[in-house]
């Protein structure tokens, strides 16, 4: 089955840029989605189709996807961005299933 | 607006079958391209996708849990039901349902989740 690899944690100072990676075999050929989850809340879709933002998501959130790594970038990080972030894609191989990464805890210093 | 709400027992005993209902509004599972997925999250752990049902009745299941899961829909009631057999304490988790827009759009609306504890 397809495996998505995320760093367990990323730390960033307020106002700086945070980059959260999601590694997978030829992930650049697939559509990757990103979710933000704050404590006690349901996940929130922040990026879909590699780099598109749903309505209401700030422009500070952006995404890219190439070769074996997809990246979520958060510019001008705010304290309110502190959360867990998950990448996701549809495994269209033999399993036909959604796959989530292990999640990355973003800490705003 | 789109809303989803999970309902079901908060506590189940080991070996029992869990039945969860997702009641939604703001969209229809008879509309082409609409799907509903179930996802769970053990306390302090990552998200795990469980199952999906599509507008055209296609069903998809987690490979590791396929033998224990059944997903179904009642379009007249705007509900999706997930059953999981042979519950074990390791199945203790918050269970979410979400509107699933497919490969290119992801899970765009989620319910608030329901915590299910498996204990004797």
HADDOCK unambig.tbl for C-alpha pairs under 7 A between the chains (distance, minus, plus):
assign (segid A and resid 31 and name CA) (segid B and resid 103 and name CA) 6.81 0.50 0.50
assign (segid A and resid 31 and name CA) (segid B and resid 104 and name CA) 5.77 0.50 0.50
assign (segid A and resid 33 and name CA) (segid B and resid 106 and name CA) 6.20 0.50 0.50
assign (segid A and resid 41 and name CA) (segid B and resid 112 and name CA) 6.87 0.50 0.50
assign (segid A and resid 42 and name CA) (segid B and resid 110 and name CA) 6.57 0.50 0.50
assign (segid A and resid 42 and name CA) (segid B and resid 111 and name CA) 6.94 0.50 0.50
assign (segid A and resid 42 and name CA) (segid B and resid 112 and name CA) 5.46 0.50 0.50
assign (segid A and resid 42 and name CA) (segid B and resid 113 and name CA) 6.73 0.50 0.50
assign (segid A and resid 45 and name CA) (segid B and resid 107 and name CA) 6.83 0.50 0.50
assign (segid A and resid 45 and name CA) (segid B and resid 108 and name CA) 5.76 0.50 0.50
assign (segid A and resid 48 and name CA) (segid B and resid 105 and name CA) 5.51 0.50 0.50
assign (segid A and resid 48 and name CA) (segid B and resid 106 and name CA) 6.30 0.50 0.50
assign (segid A and resid 49 and name CA) (segid B and resid 104 and name CA) 5.25 0.50 0.50
assign (segid A and resid 49 and name CA) (segid B and resid 105 and name CA) 5.97 0.50 0.50
assign (segid A and resid 90 and name CA) (segid B and resid 103 and name CA) 5.68 0.50 0.50
assign (segid A and resid 95 and name CA) (segid B and resid 63 and name CA) 6.47 0.50 0.50
assign (segid A and resid 96 and name CA) (segid B and resid 60 and name CA) 6.90 0.50 0.50
assign (segid A and resid 97 and name CA) (segid B and resid 60 and name CA) 6.63 0.50 0.50
assign (segid A and resid 97 and name CA) (segid B and resid 61 and name CA) 6.69 0.50 0.50
assign (segid A and resid 97 and name CA) (segid B and resid 62 and name CA) 6.28 0.50 0.50
assign (segid A and resid 98 and name CA) (segid B and resid 49 and name CA) 6.17 0.50 0.50
assign (segid A and resid 99 and name CA) (segid B and resid 49 and name CA) 6.83 0.50 0.50
assign (segid A and resid 100 and name CA) (segid B and resid 47 and name CA) 6.55 0.50 0.50
assign (segid A and resid 100 and name CA) (segid B and resid 48 and name CA) 6.67 0.50 0.50
assign (segid A and resid 102 and name CA) (segid B and resid 46 and name CA) 5.55 0.50 0.50
assign (segid A and resid 103 and name CA) (segid B and resid 46 and name CA) 6.19 0.50 0.50
